[in-house]
Amino acid sequence: MESLSNPVEMVRRSKLPSGRDRRLVSDEESRLVAAAQNYGGEIVRIIPWAIETAMRRGEIAAMRWDHVNRTVRVLLILKFKTDTLRRVPLSLKVLAALDE
């Protein structure tokens, strides 16, 4: 059996970029909001939050009031995809959306 080789050892994995870096361009935001309004529900209120903070859907869904620090305008994310603790800065626009 010593002459056999493991074919998996010969497979090279491609190097994938770490994360995404994309923002909405042109009329994408207005089209997104229009589609959300057409869909209905409270999703329209979440869109500005998601765009402004660049948070993932699961991160937004897992938010808790006790993770928001209004004094320093930061949201602490404890459960996350990358296993790295994140502090999300909260702009005045995001705090206004939160107050709604």
Buried (B, 14 or more C-beta within 10 A) or exposed (E): EEEEEEEEEEEEEEEEEEEEEEEEEEEEBEEBBEEBEEEEEEBBEBBBBBBBBEBBEEBBEBBEEEBBEEEEBBBBBEEBEEEEEBEBEBEEEBEEBBEE
